[in-house]
Amino acid sequence: MLHIKEEAARCLLCQDAPCTKACITGDPARAIRAIRFDNIKNAGRWVADCSDADLERAEQACIHYDQPVRIRELLKELRQSSCSLPPAPCPQDRGPLAITFCGIRCENPFFLASSAVCTNYEMVARAFDMGWGGVFYKTICKQDIREVSPRFDAVKEGTSFAGFRNMEQLSENPYEVDFDILKRLKQNYPKKVVIASIMGQFEEEWIELAKMAEFAGCDAVELNFSCPQMRLAGMGSDVGQDHELVTAYTAYVKQNVKIPIIPKMTPNITHMKEPALGAYFAGADAISAINTIKSITFSPEAEVSEKKTVSGYSGRAVKPIAQRFILELAQNNIMRGIELSGIGGIETWRDALEYIQIGCRNVQVCTAVMEYGYRIIDDLILGLQTYMAERGIERLEDLVGEQLPSFVQPSELDRETMVLPKIDRDRCMGCGRCYISCTDGGHQAISFDPDTREPHIIGQKCVGCHLCRLVCPTGAFGLSRRFKKQ
């Protein structure tokens, strides 16, 4: 049986997809993109009327580096699997995603992060037209920004980024040009949220740039205390690692403008709560986190004149780290009233939902847009709307922080009971991966019959670590009931 998600992951997500152009009655490219971005329940709508002949033409038109995506088989499996899924709510039954952030109404929680994805008017306007709720515009400064070439590298899984390293700094535009862009964006898109990200080198610059953002009509101003690869010392993460500087610069800006102030925290620090508390006591209205994580890669193609350096890492690989920092801020009782904007590894609506459930009122996306384009907003919105409709939730507000009570300190975890894995024989292929991992990296609690190729759990040895479940390629391991340890 074809694995739907694995086959969909082979799709190159082409521009002006040849498969859809060849299909008369549907949009197979859009259906496959929905599967890729965790919207399998909605994917069938774009191919519901496709005949076998349509799908055959689509498959023949598919371009690929090795072999075409098996579109006919993929969509056949989609239709069969959809029969076992609860139907997705109809479009008219899906509610709005509006939420407030710092008192500002946002039509949805999906924002462009301050980065290469929003460096001029045309880019942001196109994103707004496609449905993005707001923008944290690329950081504006008064320094002469000199970039390197090349400036990007990636750690890949197949054709997709597992992680993304970048050497890009701040906006290369003259600061007056950027503030004019922000002014025009707010005038032409009054219902979108336009936030200026700024970085000064000393007190007067922070204040001047913040005042210019306010004069341009920006809804809020983000203070970039976190860029990890600034050419000049005393800027970016150099500031974010010093809670006294964070406190001082936040206070300077807060005293001079009326719009909300949003310090952006660096993850290149052991505990984020110290600088975050400084920002909070200085009057910050919200905190955004995280910026990229300092890292290195060894790709010769990414060298700059045969030299390597430390720079920022983002993408799917950093999401658990980013969420740990968000959790740290959300659980701090002193800062209980401060609002949060989450950043790091967001590709799908489910990624965004996780940030919202631990306290964020919006999320910022960068790497996924750089890889897949603004069009991912379609599945971000559709997926989150579908989830809310299925749960009967009418307001996005009701999801904010709902998972916080489930997170506790390690000392508070139940250590008196356990859950053993159980094997679904119908799904087990007999590959033996579980046996290898348990024998060499676990508790030697799985036996393997070479004749029948069946693994068996040795109950008296199993400690319920569930490594076997994680390495199984077919998902053949499930959970038994929880019981008290002997």
C-alpha positions in Angstrom: 0.0 0.0 0.0 1.3 3.4 -0.9 2.0 5.6 2.1 0.2 8.9 1.3 2.4 11.3 3.3 5.6 9.8 2.1 4.6 10.0 -1.5 3.2 13.5 -1.1 6.6 14.5 0.4 8.2 13.6 -3.0 6.3 16.3 -4.8 8.4 19.2 -5.8 5.6 21.7 -5.1 6.1 23.2 -8.6 5.2 26.7 -9.6 2.4 26.7 -12.1 2.3 22.9 -11.6 2.3 20.9 -14.9 0.1 18.1 -13.3 -2.7 20.5 -12.6 -2.4 22.1 -16.0 -2.8 18.7 -17.5 -5.8 17.8 -15.4 -9.1 19.1 -16.8 -11.4 18.6 -13.8 -9.3 19.2 -10.7 -6.2 20.5 -9.0 -4.0 17.5 -8.0 -1.1 19.8 -7.1 -3.2 21.6 -4.6 -4.5 18.3 -3.1 -0.9 17.0 -2.7 0.2 20.3 -1.1 -2.7 20.0 1.4 -1.4 16.5 2.3 2.2 17.8 2.6 1.1 20.5 5.0 -1.0 18.3 7.3 -4.4 19.0 5.7 -5.2 15.5 4.6 -8.9 15.8 5.6 -9.4 18.6 3.2 -7.2 17.4 0.3 -9.9 15.4 -1.5 -12.0 18.5 -2.3 -9.5 19.5 -5.1 -9.7 16.1 -6.9 -13.2 15.0 -6.1 -14.3 15.1 -9.7 -11.1 13.9 -11.3 -11.5 10.9 -13.6 -8.8 8.2 -14.0 -7.9 9.7 -17.4 -7.5 13.2 -15.8 -5.1 11.8 -13.2 -3.2 9.7 -15.7 -2.5 12.9 -17.7 -1.5 14.7 -14.5 0.9 11.9 -13.7 2.4 11.9 -17.1 2.9 15.7 -16.9 4.7 15.4 -13.5 8.3 16.6 -13.5 10.8 15.1 -11.0 14.4 14.4 -10.6 14.0 10.7 -10.5 10.5 9.4 -11.2 7.1 11.1 -11.3 4.9 11.2 -8.2 2.4 8.3 -8.4 -0.5 10.7 -8.6 -3.2 8.1 -9.5 -2.2 5.7 -6.8 -1.7 8.5 -4.3 -5.1 10.0 -4.8 -6.8 6.6 -4.9 -5.3 5.9 -1.4 -6.4 9.4 -0.3 -10.0 8.6 -1.3 -9.9 5.3 0.5 -8.3 6.7 3.7 -10.7 9.6 3.7 -13.5 7.1 4.1 -12.1 6.2 7.5 -11.6 9.8 8.6 -14.4 12.0 10.0 -15.4 14.4 7.3 -13.9 17.8 7.4 -16.3 20.6 8.3 -17.8 22.4 5.3 -16.2 25.8 4.5 -19.2 27.7 5.7 -19.0 25.9 9.1 -15.5 27.1 9.7 -15.1 30.1 11.9 -12.9 33.2 11.8 -9.4 33.2 13.2 -9.4 36.8 14.5 -7.5 37.5 17.8 -6.1 40.5 19.5 -2.4 41.1 20.1 -1.4 44.0 22.3 -4.9 45.4 21.8 -4.5 45.2 18.0 -7.1 43.2 16.1 -5.5 40.6 13.9 -7.6 38.9 11.2 -5.6 35.7 11.8 -2.5 34.8 13.9 -0.1 34.2 11.0 2.6 36.8 10.6 5.7 37.1 8.5 8.8 37.1 10.7 11.3 39.9 10.4 13.6 38.4 7.8 14.3 38.0 4.1 10.7 37.2 3.5 9.6 40.8 4.0 12.1 43.3 2.6 10.1 45.6 0.4 6.6 46.8 -0.4 5.8 44.4 -3.2 6.7 41.3 -1.1 4.6 42.3 1.9 1.7 43.4 -0.3 1.7 40.1 -2.1 1.7 38.3 1.2 -1.2 40.4 2.5 -3.2 39.7 -0.7 -2.7 36.0 -0.2 -4.1 36.1 3.4 -1.3 36.7 5.9 -2.5 38.6 8.9 0.5 40.8 9.5 4.2 41.4 9.2 7.1 42.0 11.5 9.0 43.9 8.8 12.7 43.2 8.3 14.8 45.0 11.0 15.5 48.6 10.2 18.8 50.2 11.4 21.0 53.2 10.6 24.1 51.2 10.0 25.6 50.4 6.6 24.6 46.8 6.1 27.1 44.8 4.1 26.1 41.2 3.4 28.2 38.2 2.4 27.7 35.8 -0.6 26.6 33.1 -0.3 24.7 33.7 2.9 22.5 30.6 3.2 23.0 26.9 3.9 20.7 24.0 4.8 20.7 20.6 6.5 18.4 18.6 4.2 16.1 15.6 4.5 15.5 14.6 0.8 14.6 17.9 -0.9 13.3 19.5 2.3 15.1 21.6 4.9 15.5 20.0 8.3 17.4 23.1 9.4 18.4 26.3 7.7 21.5 28.4 8.4 21.7 32.1 7.4 24.2 34.9 7.6 21.8 37.6 6.6 21.7 40.7 8.9 19.2 43.6 8.7 17.5 45.6 6.0 19.8 46.9 3.3 17.5 49.7 2.5 18.1 53.3 3.7 16.0 53.6 6.9 14.0 56.4 5.5 13.0 54.2 2.5 11.8 51.4 4.9 9.6 53.7 7.0 8.0 55.0 3.8 7.3 51.4 2.8 5.7 50.8 6.2 3.6 53.9 5.9 2.3 52.9 2.5 1.6 49.4 3.6 -0.5 50.6 6.5 -2.3 53.1 4.3 -3.1 50.5 1.6 -3.8 47.6 4.0 -5.4 49.2 7.0 -6.8 45.9 8.3 -3.5 44.2 8.3 -1.1 44.5 11.2 2.2 46.3 10.3 5.0 46.1 12.9 8.4 47.7 12.5 11.4 45.8 13.8 14.2 48.1 14.7 17.8 47.9 16.0 19.8 50.8 17.4 23.5 50.9 18.4 22.9 53.3 21.3 20.0 55.0 23.2 19.4 57.9 20.7 19.1 55.5 17.8 16.6 53.2 19.5 14.4 56.2 20.3 14.7 57.9 16.9 13.8 54.7 15.0 10.9 53.9 17.3 9.5 57.4 16.8 9.8 57.1 13.1 7.9 53.8 13.2 5.1 55.5 15.2 5.0 58.4 12.8 4.8 56.0 9.8 1.6 54.6 11.4 3.0 51.2 12.5 0.8 49.3 14.9 3.7 48.3 17.1 7.5 48.2 17.2 9.7 45.2 17.8 13.0 45.7 19.4 15.6 43.3 17.9 17.8 42.3 20.8 18.6 38.9 19.2 20.3 38.9 15.7 23.2 36.4 16.1 25.4 37.5 13.2 25.8 41.2 13.4 29.0 42.6 11.9 29.3 45.3 14.5 29.8 44.5 18.2 27.3 45.8 20.8 24.2 45.0 18.7 21.8 42.1 18.2 22.3 39.1 20.5 25.1 41.0 22.3 22.3 43.1 23.7 19.9 40.3 24.3 22.3 38.4 26.5 22.7 41.4 28.8 19.5 41.9 30.9 20.6 45.4 31.9 20.8 46.6 28.3 17.5 44.9 27.5 15.9 46.7 30.4 17.4 50.1 29.5 16.7 50.1 25.8 13.1 48.9 26.4 12.6 51.6 28.9 14.0 54.3 26.6 11.7 53.3 23.8 8.6 52.8 26.0 9.0 56.3 27.4 9.1 57.9 24.0 6.3 56.2 21.9 2.7 55.3 22.6 2.5 52.2 20.3 3.1 48.7 21.8 6.7 47.7 22.4 7.7 44.1 21.7 11.3 43.0 22.6 12.6 40.0 20.6 14.6 37.6 22.7 17.7 35.6 21.8 17.9 31.9 22.4 21.7 32.1 22.7 21.4 32.2 26.5 20.8 29.6 29.2 17.8 31.3 30.8 15.6 33.7 28.8 13.7 34.8 31.9 16.4 37.3 33.1 16.3 39.6 30.0 12.6 38.9 29.6 11.9 40.1 33.1 14.0 43.2 32.5 11.9 44.0 29.4 8.7 43.3 31.4 9.6 45.7 34.2 10.6 48.3 31.6 7.1 48.2 30.3 7.2 45.8 27.3 3.7 45.0 26.0 4.7 41.6 24.6 7.7 39.5 23.9 8.6 37.7 20.7 10.8 34.6 20.7 13.0 33.1 19.4 15.5 34.4 17.0 17.9 32.0 15.3 20.3 29.8 17.2 24.1 30.2 16.8 25.5 27.3 14.7 28.0 26.2 12.1 27.8 24.0 9.0 30.6 22.5 6.9 29.2 22.8 3.4 32.0 24.0 1.0 29.4 25.6 -1.2 28.3 27.9 1.7 31.9 29.2 2.3 32.6 32.9 1.9 35.9 33.2 0.1 36.9 29.8 1.6 36.0 30.9 5.1 33.3 29.7 7.6 31.8 31.3 10.6 29.1 31.1 13.2 25.6 32.2 12.2 21.9 31.6 12.8 20.0 28.3 12.6 16.3 28.0 12.0 13.7 25.7 10.6 11.9 22.6 11.8 14.9 21.5 13.9 14.7 24.4 16.3 10.9 24.2 17.0 11.3 22.1 20.3 14.0 24.5 21.5 11.9 27.6 20.7 8.8 26.1 22.4 10.9 25.4 25.5 11.7 29.1 25.7 8.1 30.1 25.1 7.0 27.7 27.9 9.6 29.3 30.2 8.1 32.7 29.6 4.5 31.6 29.7 5.0 29.8 33.1 6.6 32.7 34.8 4.1 34.0 37.3 5.6 37.4 37.5 5.1 38.0 33.8 1.7 36.4 33.7 0.0 39.3 31.9 2.6 39.7 29.1 1.6 38.6 25.6 3.8 36.3 23.5 4.6 35.9 19.8 6.1 32.6 18.9 8.8 32.0 16.3 10.7 28.9 15.2 10.1 25.9 12.9 6.5 26.7 12.0 5.5 25.0 8.7 2.0 23.6 9.3 -1.1 24.7 11.1 -0.4 22.1 13.8 3.0 23.7 14.5 1.2 27.0 14.9 -1.4 25.5 17.1 1.2 24.1 19.5 2.6 27.6 20.0 -0.8 29.0 20.6 -1.6 26.3 23.1 1.4 27.2 25.2 0.5 30.9 25.3 1.2 32.6 22.0 -1.3 35.0 20.5 0.3 34.9 17.1 3.1 33.1 15.3 5.8 34.4 13.0 7.0 32.3 10.0 10.2 32.7 8.0 12.1 29.6 6.9 9.0 27.8 5.7 8.1 30.8 3.5 11.7 30.9 2.2 11.4 27.2 1.2 7.8 27.0 0.0 6.5 30.5 -0.5 3.7 32.6 0.9 1.2 30.1 -0.5 1.5 28.0 2.7 -0.9 30.5 4.3 -3.7 28.6 2.6 -3.1 25.4 4.6 -2.2 27.3 7.8 -5.6 29.0 7.8 -7.6 26.0 6.5 -6.0 23.5 8.9 -6.5 25.7 12.0 -10.1 26.5 11.0 -10.9 22.8 10.5 -9.4 21.9 13.9 -11.4 24.5 15.6 -14.6 23.5 13.9 -14.1 19.8 14.8 -13.7 20.8 18.4 -16.6 23.2 18.4 -14.3 26.1 19.3 -15.6 29.4 18.0 -12.8 31.8 19.3 -9.1 31.3 18.7 -8.7 33.1 22.0 -9.9 29.9 23.8 -6.9 27.9 22.6 -4.3 30.3 24.0 -2.4 28.6 26.7 -4.8 25.7 27.1 -1.9 23.2 27.2 0.1 25.0 29.9 -1.4 23.0 32.8 -0.1 19.8 31.3 3.5 20.9 31.5 5.1 20.3 34.9 8.6 20.1 36.4 10.4 16.7 36.1 10.1 16.2 39.8 6.3 16.3 39.5 6.0 13.5 36.9 4.3 10.2 37.8 7.1 7.7 38.5 5.0 5.0 40.0 3.2 3.7 36.9 4.2 2.7 33.4 2.7 2.0 29.9 4.0 -0.9 27.9 4.1 -0.8 24.1 1.9 -3.2 22.1 2.4 -4.5 18.6 -0.2 -4.4 15.8 0.6 -7.5 13.9 -1.3 -6.3 10.8 1.0 -3.3 10.5 4.3 -5.0 11.4 6.5 -5.7 8.4 9.0 -7.8 10.3 11.9 -5.4 9.5 13.4 -5.9 13.0 14.2 -2.2 13.6 12.6 -2.3 17.0 14.7 -5.3 18.0 18.0 -3.6 16.9 17.3 -0.4 18.7 16.0 -2.1 21.9 19.0 -4.5 21.9 21.7 -1.9 21.3 20.1 1.3 22.7 17.4 0.1 25.0 16.8 -2.6 27.6 17.0 -5.8 25.5 13.3 -6.2 26.0 12.4 -7.4 22.4 13.1 -10.8 20.9 13.1 -11.4 17.2 12.2 -14.7 15.5 14.3 -15.0 12.3 11.9 -17.6 10.7 8.6 -15.8 11.2 10.3 -12.3 11.4 8.1 -11.4 14.3 9.2 -9.2 17.2 8.0 -10.1 20.7 8.0 -7.8 23.8 9.6 -9.4 26.8 7.3 -8.0 29.5 9.6 -8.6 32.5 12.4 -6.7 30.9 10.4 -3.9 29.2 10.6 -0.6 31.1 8.1 1.3 28.9 10.7 3.7 27.4 9.0 3.4 23.9 12.1 3.7 21.8 10.6 0.8 19.7 7.5 2.8 18.9 9.6 5.8 17.8 11.9 3.8 15.4 9.1 1.7 13.9 8.7 2.8 10.2 5.1 1.6 9.9 3.7 2.8 13.2 3.0 -0.8 14.3 3.5 0.0 18.0 0.7 1.4 20.1 0.1 1.9 23.8 -1.3 -0.5 26.4 -3.1 0.7 29.5 -1.1 2.4 32.3 -0.6 0.2 35.3 1.2 0.5 38.7 4.8 -0.7 38.8 5.6 -3.8 40.8 
